[in-house]
């Protein structure tokens, strides 16, 4: 059994794209008169982001290494976070770059390697790995910041969805509905609905962070045959399917493909549906809301391989030490409820024109000289 620990720090200057090479001014020429306009606000106090990393782990092995593994706790504290701060349009700039706060990531990683059966002709290995991640904002310059579909606030996470709650379709006219939350003259909370997206109330709708991520690997060797498989999985978390919204437009975008679900759109004869009526004007119904938020729980058979190593007597005369033929499949099956979306997304939990993992089958020969 071995106990290990490490602690260290590192800097990060990654901010936007080619930040160090962005122009300070833009030059214009109109009717023979030249001029310059500031391209962005000055940031004289901008500095590197600092990350402090702590790792504590325990390694163990028993039964002559037939069972071994490790458990590790990690903590990463980030200070002086680099961020693009939004500004009101009236300022003349969309935003500016600043060091805005502090963030803390913690979690556990667990790995277990086992050999349940081992003989001269047969060996079976099973490996399991699990990991968790918690993300918490510990400091901000002001109460909260809305960044796209996320809400940044002290005590919260940078992965918290902050979008309107979908309330269905108005059965009387086919308009989309979102929840509104207001306060009356007596200070009481009043909940209602609106068909105008701009008037909908944004609320926290869960996090894109999974509760647990992991994988299961198994390998079997019997004489000259070998087999291996990898199953990956993720439990919890949510995904905002932006690709799906592109196929669910209300008809105002000419020439774009539609999802087959549009066949279930609202009509005077079909009022019990969650797909609004078609319209030649935009109603923003495909804007970010809980309507397009789906569970991130899935499992995928990531890799399966079957091989056979030919006896060396067959090919040693031609200078080969080993020859193995095999068949291998990648992304063979995915177990997931929501169709049309690859659940293996980034931690941000938002899809956007990302190609899904392709299913491939490969036949090959490995030769060792």
Secondary structure, 3 states (H helix, E strand, C coil): CEEEEEEEEEEECCCCCCHHHCCCEEEEEECCEEEEEECCCCCCCCCCEEEEEEEEEEEEEECCCCEEEEEEEEEEEEECCEEEEECCHHHCCCEEEEECEEEEEEEEEEEEEEEEEECCCEEEEEEEEEECCEEEEEEECCCEEEECCEEEECCCCCCEEEEECEEEECCCCCCEEEEEEEECCCCCEEEEEECCHHHCCEEEEEECCCCEEEEEEEEEEECCEEEEEEEEEEECCEEEEHHHHHCCCCCCCCCCCCCHHHHHCCECCECCCCCCCCCCCCCCCCCCEHHHEEECCEEEEEEEEEEEECCHHHCHHHCCCEEEEEEEEEEEEEECCCCCCCCCCCCCCEECCCCCCCCEEEEEEEEEC
